[in-house]
Amino acid sequence: MQENFLKLNDEKTEFVLIGSRQQLSKVNVPHITIGDSDITPSLSARNLGVILDSSMSLNTHVSSIVRSASFHIRNIGRIRKYLSPHATEQIVHSFVTSRLDMGNSLLFGLPQDQIARLQRIQNTAARLVTLTRKRSHITPVLRELHWLPVGYRIVYKLLLIVFKSLNDLAPEYIPGGIYQMSPPTI
């Protein structure tokens, strides 16, 4: 880090012990020392905008996305009557959809209840853009907006990364971890 003139900020440094509940009960790390600071373990830590918790369940991360997106949806709703549908959609993409999409490839394999929480946010955003009533079916609204449901967005993003890496269209750091497998011949 010194060769790149980078330095850890002792005050902002945090760490998380990751493992199952049983594994974590066997470990006792009261603190570690970095620089002049003693750092105690956190229940969760933020890295590149993703909140990682000790069980890697991403519950904290999903809750953070839901909280932030709900805040922005409420604020956009307050000024919605002054906005055109196109302007509303752009603002929703800037403040809501971007949060749903950031780091969403990490959400692959999450339990359906967590994905459903994110889907409710997307549904609310779609209703806000189109001024659709809460009791109306959401699938036609999502189709009209050309928005994939959250679960499909996650899969689509992963497939797009794989496609780009296999066709030399991805950034240099991605293809190194992906290998094309051929089925064995009989």
Residue, then its C-alpha position, 0 to 999 in steps of 0.5 A: m500500500q505504501e508504494n501507491f501512497l495509500k494509508l489505512n484510516d485507523e478510525k474507519t477500519e473495521f473487521v468481521l469474523i465470518g463463519s457459522r454460528q457454531q464456528l463463531s461461538k468457538v472463537n474469541v477475538p476481543h480486538i486487533t491492533i492496527g497502527d495505534s488503534d485497537i479495533t473490536p470486531s463488528l457484526s457487519a462491515r461495508n466494503l465497496g458498498v456491500i454490507l457483509d455480516s458475520s454469517m454472510s446472509l446479507n440480511t443487513h445489506v438487503s435491509s440497507i437497500v430497502r431502507s435507502a430505496s424506500f426513503h428515496i421512493r417516498n421523496i420522489g412521491r412527494i414531488r411526483k405531481y410536478l414530474s413527467p412520467h419520463a422524468t420520474e422514470q429517470i429519477v427512479h433509475s438514479f435513486v432506486t434501481s441503481r441501488l437494487d442493481m449495485g452488487n446484485s450478483l452477490l445476491f444470487g442464491l439468497p432466500q426467496d424472502q430476501i429477494a421478495r423484499l427487494q421485489r416489493i421495492q421495485n414494484t413500488a417504484a414501478r407504481l410510482v412511475t406509472l401512477t398505478r394503484k396499489r391493488s393493480h397487478i404489477t406484472p403488466v406494469l413491469r412489462e410496460l416499463h421493460w423492467l425485469p423482476v429482481g430475481y431475473r435481474i440478478v440472473y441476467k447480470l450474472l449471465l451477462i458477465v459470463f458471456k462477456s468474459l467468454n467472448d473477451l468483452a469483459p474487463e481484464y480482471i474477470p475472465g481469469g476466474i471463469y473457465q469454459m467446461s466441455p461435457p465429457t465425451i463418451 
